[in-house]
Amino acid sequence: MSKPVTDTTSETLTISELLERSAQTGIELQCDDGSFPQHETSYYDDRQLPVRATSQWLRIFVEAYSISGDTKYLHHANEAASYLISDAVRPHGYTFHCRNSSGKDKCNGVYGQAMPVWALTTAAEYLNRNELYDVAEDVAMCHPYDDYLSLWHRVEITGDVLTIDRTLNHQLAFAGAISTIDTKKCQRSVIDFLDNLESMLAPRSDGIIRHFARTPFIHKKSTNIRHKVAILRNRVLFEAYRYLPSARNKEISYQAANLFWLAYLKKQFPGHEFWDTEMVNRITEIVQTNKFHTDVKQTDMAFTASPTGFYIAVALGIFNEDYQNAARWITEQLNRTFKLDTESLIADVSDHVKMTSNICYLAEFSDMDLEVTVAK
């Protein structure tokens, strides 16, 4: 239960209470078709469809039911899950239709697919709906894994196989999502991905993770000219972006997301040798410095366009069991972008539906009884 505090302008809540409070908000926001409306465009001005927001709300409803046992959350979870597996979302029976943006794929790389796969595999167990797991598995299995690069290809909603997704946080999220699928192909590919992750991460000297995966200049095993050119272009950009201040700022913004998915993968594969490397120490230690805290606040994405505080808190909990600093990051995220009343918790930003759904990442926090103080 919440503990009363003498300051009436704030309230102390546990992580589990935060999740349930946000689920209560979600009930009021859900559309009749089970989806959740999202701001028309993303941070990158892509016209977004409701897939990601609905996936994150599904994850919240399932966690709220797990915490409270209140079956009303199952009803709303079922509605969200039914929307995600509908023909409207997978119009060709392949990947989820995530965005409409001129010159860009409609699947939103492998990241667009990671979120519904992650939500559906979790929901399948609680809702006792095997078809949710089956859809997630179908989507995961249709993505070719390049054994030479240790990266997944993008797959368009029509089923067309595109070039690899070069964005590292996309690959980490997809690996985390399909690690929940118990097939030999998925498990083998994720383990191979982890086996080769140290060479692909190639962080800066201070521990900031690069935005693109480091690939070789030449793909020696591909006969597809388009794929060969894409790999060469990626490596050239990887090297060139090393010297661009704007690239470094972007990488600072994404450090939190990268660490969240790395933490999730550690949770899934705790015995993998990658977690004992010096590189992991370097990329986690940087977020505990005052300089990083100052630098990340100066970026455009931190806290308002991305749940920076939630991501880092989960990572600190899993990698370092540092719950004191984790609580500070959660508190900062909440006080910067959320408002609290007696019944609900909702983001106070332009895309409030999506930002509020980002509470779903706290479902992976190690200590559900951790208390944080939230301003009203």
C-alpha positions in Angstrom: 0.0 0.0 0.0 1.1 3.6 -0.6 2.6 5.2 2.5 1.3 8.7 3.4 3.7 11.5 3.4 3.6 14.8 5.1 4.2 16.7 1.9 0.8 16.9 0.2 2.4 17.9 -3.1 3.9 14.4 -3.6 3.1 10.8 -3.0 5.3 7.7 -2.4 4.5 4.7 -4.5 6.0 1.3 -5.2 6.9 0.2 -8.7 4.0 -2.3 -8.7 1.6 0.6 -7.7 2.9 2.7 -10.5 2.2 -0.1 -13.0 -1.3 -0.6 -11.7 -2.0 3.2 -11.5 -1.0 3.5 -15.2 -3.1 0.5 -16.2 -6.1 2.3 -14.7 -5.3 5.2 -17.0 -5.1 2.9 -20.0 -8.7 1.6 -19.5 -9.9 5.1 -20.2 -7.7 5.6 -23.2 -8.4 2.3 -25.1 -10.3 2.6 -28.4 -13.3 0.4 -29.2 -11.1 -1.8 -31.5 -8.7 -2.5 -28.7 -6.0 -0.2 -30.0 -4.5 2.9 -28.4 -4.3 6.1 -30.4 -0.9 7.5 -30.9 0.4 10.9 -31.7 0.3 11.3 -35.5 4.1 11.4 -36.0 7.1 10.1 -34.1 10.2 11.9 -33.0 11.4 11.4 -36.6 8.2 12.7 -38.2 7.0 9.3 -39.2 3.3 8.8 -39.3 2.8 6.1 -36.6 0.1 3.5 -36.5 -1.0 2.2 -33.1 1.1 -1.0 -33.0 3.8 0.1 -30.6 1.6 2.0 -28.2 -0.9 -0.9 -28.1 1.9 -3.4 -27.5 3.2 -1.4 -24.6 -0.3 -1.1 -23.1 -0.9 -4.8 -23.5 2.3 -5.4 -21.5 1.0 -3.0 -18.8 -2.4 -4.7 -18.5 -0.8 -8.1 -18.2 1.6 -6.9 -15.5 -1.3 -5.1 -13.6 -3.2 -8.4 -13.6 -0.2 -10.3 -12.4 0.2 -7.8 -9.5 -3.4 -7.3 -8.5 -5.3 -10.4 -9.7 -8.0 -8.0 -10.9 -9.6 -9.6 -14.0 -10.7 -6.3 -15.5 -7.1 -5.9 -16.7 -7.4 -9.2 -18.5 -10.4 -7.9 -20.4 -8.5 -4.9 -21.7 -5.4 -7.0 -22.4 -7.6 -9.4 -24.5 -8.9 -6.4 -26.5 -5.4 -5.1 -27.2 -4.1 -8.5 -28.1 -7.0 -9.1 -30.5 -6.2 -5.9 -32.2 -2.5 -6.7 -32.6 -3.2 -10.1 -34.3 -6.0 -8.7 -36.6 -5.8 -8.5 -40.4 -5.7 -4.7 -40.1 -2.3 -4.9 -38.4 -0.9 -7.7 -40.4 -2.6 -7.0 -43.7 -0.5 -9.6 -45.7 0.0 -12.1 -42.9 3.7 -11.3 -42.5 5.0 -8.4 -40.4 3.1 -5.8 -38.4 2.2 -2.5 -40.2 3.8 0.1 -37.9 4.2 3.3 -39.9 3.4 5.1 -43.1 6.3 7.4 -44.1 7.5 8.2 -47.6 10.7 6.5 -48.5 10.8 4.3 -45.4 9.7 0.7 -44.7 6.2 0.1 -43.2 7.6 -2.5 -40.7 9.8 0.1 -39.0 12.8 -2.1 -39.1 13.1 -5.0 -36.8 12.3 -2.6 -33.9 8.7 -2.2 -35.0 8.3 -6.0 -34.9 10.1 -6.4 -31.6 7.5 -4.6 -29.5 4.4 -6.6 -30.5 6.3 -9.9 -30.4 7.5 -9.1 -26.8 4.0 -8.2 -25.7 2.2 -11.1 -27.3 4.5 -13.8 -26.0 4.0 -12.5 -22.4 0.3 -12.0 -22.9 -0.2 -15.5 -24.3 0.4 -17.2 -21.0 -1.7 -14.9 -18.9 -4.6 -14.8 -21.4 -4.4 -18.6 -22.2 -4.4 -17.8 -25.9 -1.9 -19.9 -27.8 -2.7 -18.0 -31.0 -0.9 -14.9 -29.6 2.3 -16.9 -29.2 1.8 -18.4 -32.7 1.5 -15.0 -34.3 4.6 -13.8 -32.5 6.5 -16.9 -33.6 5.4 -16.5 -37.2 6.6 -12.9 -37.3 9.9 -13.8 -35.7 10.6 -16.8 -37.9 10.0 -14.9 -41.2 13.0 -12.6 -40.4 16.2 -14.1 -42.0 19.2 -14.1 -39.7 22.5 -13.4 -41.4 25.0 -15.8 -39.9 28.0 -13.9 -41.3 26.9 -10.5 -39.9 25.1 -11.9 -36.8 22.2 -9.5 -37.6 18.6 -9.8 -38.7 17.1 -8.6 -41.9 14.1 -6.3 -42.1 11.0 -7.8 -43.6 8.3 -5.6 -45.2 4.6 -6.1 -44.4 4.3 -7.7 -47.9 6.8 -10.4 -46.9 9.6 -8.9 -49.0 13.0 -9.4 -47.4 14.9 -6.1 -47.1 18.5 -5.3 -46.1 19.7 -5.8 -42.5 18.6 -3.3 -39.9 21.8 -1.5 -39.1 20.5 0.4 -36.0 21.9 -1.3 -33.0 19.1 -0.6 -30.5 16.7 -2.2 -33.1 18.7 -5.3 -33.2 19.0 -5.5 -29.4 15.3 -5.1 -29.0 14.5 -7.7 -31.6 17.0 -10.2 -30.0 15.3 -9.5 -26.6 11.8 -10.0 -28.0 12.5 -13.3 -29.9 14.4 -14.7 -27.0 11.0 -15.3 -25.5 10.2 -17.7 -28.3 11.2 -21.3 -27.6 12.3 -22.6 -31.0 15.7 -23.8 -32.0 16.0 -21.2 -34.7 15.2 -18.2 -32.4 17.3 -19.4 -29.5 20.2 -20.3 -31.7 20.2 -17.0 -33.5 20.0 -15.0 -30.3 22.9 -16.9 -28.7 25.0 -16.3 -31.9 24.0 -12.6 -31.7 25.3 -12.5 -28.1 28.5 -14.4 -29.1 29.4 -11.7 -31.6 28.0 -8.7 -29.8 31.3 -7.5 -28.5 32.7 -6.8 -32.0 29.4 -5.2 -33.2 29.0 -2.8 -30.3 32.3 -1.0 -30.6 31.5 1.7 -28.1 33.4 5.0 -27.9 36.3 5.2 -25.4 34.0 6.6 -22.7 31.5 3.8 -23.0 28.8 5.5 -25.2 27.4 2.8 -27.5 27.5 3.6 -31.3 24.2 4.0 -33.1 25.0 1.6 -35.9 26.2 -2.0 -35.5 29.8 -2.3 -36.7 29.7 -4.5 -39.8 32.6 -5.5 -42.1 33.3 -3.5 -45.2 32.6 -6.5 -47.4 30.0 -9.2 -47.0 32.0 -12.2 -48.2 29.2 -14.6 -48.2 26.4 -12.7 -49.8 25.7 -12.9 -53.6 23.1 -10.1 -53.4 24.7 -6.9 -54.8 22.1 -4.7 -53.0 23.0 -6.3 -49.6 26.7 -6.0 -50.3 26.4 -2.3 -51.1 24.2 -1.7 -48.0 26.9 -3.4 -45.8 29.7 -1.3 -47.3 27.6 1.9 -46.9 26.9 1.0 -43.3 30.6 0.5 -42.4 31.5 3.8 -44.1 28.9 5.6 -42.2 29.9 3.9 -38.9 33.4 5.2 -39.4 32.4 8.7 -40.5 29.9 9.3 -37.7 32.6 8.8 -35.2 33.6 12.4 -35.8 30.2 14.1 -36.0 29.0 15.8 -32.7 25.4 15.3 -33.8 26.0 11.6 -34.0 27.5 11.5 -30.5 24.5 13.4 -29.1 22.2 10.8 -30.7 24.2 8.0 -29.2 23.9 9.6 -25.8 20.2 9.7 -26.2 20.0 6.0 -27.1 22.4 4.8 -24.4 19.5 4.2 -22.1 17.5 2.1 -24.6 20.5 0.1 -25.5 21.2 -0.7 -21.9 17.6 -1.7 -21.2 17.6 -4.3 -23.9 21.1 -5.5 -22.9 19.8 -5.9 -19.4 16.8 -7.8 -20.7 19.0 -10.2 -22.6 21.1 -10.7 -19.5 17.9 -11.6 -17.7 17.2 -14.2 -20.4 20.7 -15.5 -20.7 22.4 -14.8 -17.4 25.2 -17.2 -17.9 26.5 -15.9 -21.2 30.2 -14.9 -21.1 29.5 -11.5 -22.7 28.3 -10.1 -19.4 31.7 -10.6 -17.8 33.6 -8.5 -20.3 35.3 -5.2 -19.6 33.1 -3.7 -22.3 29.9 -4.3 -20.3 31.5 -2.6 -17.3 32.4 0.4 -19.5 28.9 0.9 -21.1 27.1 0.6 -17.7 29.5 2.7 -15.6 29.1 5.7 -17.9 25.4 6.2 -17.0 26.4 6.5 -13.3 28.5 9.6 -13.9 27.5 13.2 -13.4 28.8 14.0 -16.9 26.4 11.6 -18.5 23.5 12.9 -16.5 24.3 16.4 -17.6 24.9 15.4 -21.2 21.7 13.3 -21.6 19.5 16.1 -20.3 20.9 18.3 -23.1 19.7 16.0 -25.9 16.3 16.4 -27.6 15.0 12.9 -26.9 15.8 12.3 -23.2 12.9 12.0 -20.9 10.3 13.7 -23.1 10.5 11.5 -26.3 12.0 8.5 -24.6 11.6 6.9 -21.1 15.3 7.5 -20.3 14.8 7.2 -16.6 12.9 3.9 -16.8 15.4 2.3 -19.1 18.4 3.2 -17.0 16.7 2.2 -13.8 16.1 -1.3 -15.1 19.6 -1.6 -16.4 21.1 -0.5 -13.0 18.9 -3.0 -11.2 19.9 -5.9 -13.4 23.6 -5.1 -14.0 24.5 -3.5 -10.7 21.7 -4.1 -8.2 22.0 -0.4 -7.6 18.5 0.4 -6.5 19.2 3.7 -4.9 20.4 5.3 -8.1 17.7 3.4 -10.0 15.1 5.1 -7.8 16.5 8.5 -8.6 16.3 7.9 -12.4 12.7 6.7 -12.1 11.8 9.7 -9.9 13.3 12.1 -12.4 11.5 10.5 -15.3 8.1 10.7 -13.5 8.6 14.2 -12.3 9.7 15.5 -15.7 7.0 14.0 -17.8 4.1 12.6 -15.7 1.3 13.9 -13.6 -0.4 12.0 -10.8 -3.9 12.1 -9.3 -5.7 9.8 -6.9 -6.7 7.3 -9.6 -4.3 7.5 -12.4 -0.8 8.3 -13.7 -0.5 9.9 -17.1 2.2 11.6 -19.1 2.1 15.3 -19.3 3.6 15.5 -22.9 2.1 16.0 -26.4 2.0 12.2 -27.1 0.7 11.3 -23.6 -0.8 7.9 -24.7 2.6 6.6 -25.9 4.6 8.1 -23.1 2.3 6.7 -20.4 2.6 3.3 -22.0 6.4 3.5 -21.5 5.8 2.5 -17.9 5.6 -1.0 -19.3 9.4 -1.1 -19.1 9.3 -1.1 -15.3 7.7 -4.5 -15.5 11.2 -5.8 -15.9 12.5 -4.0 -12.8 14.1 -6.3 -10.3 12.4 -4.9 -7.2 8.7 -4.3 -7.5 8.6 -3.0 -3.8 11.1 -0.2 -4.5 9.5 3.1 -3.4 9.7 6.3 -5.4 8.3 9.8 -4.6 6.1 11.4 -7.3 5.1 15.0 -7.5 1.3 15.6 -7.9 
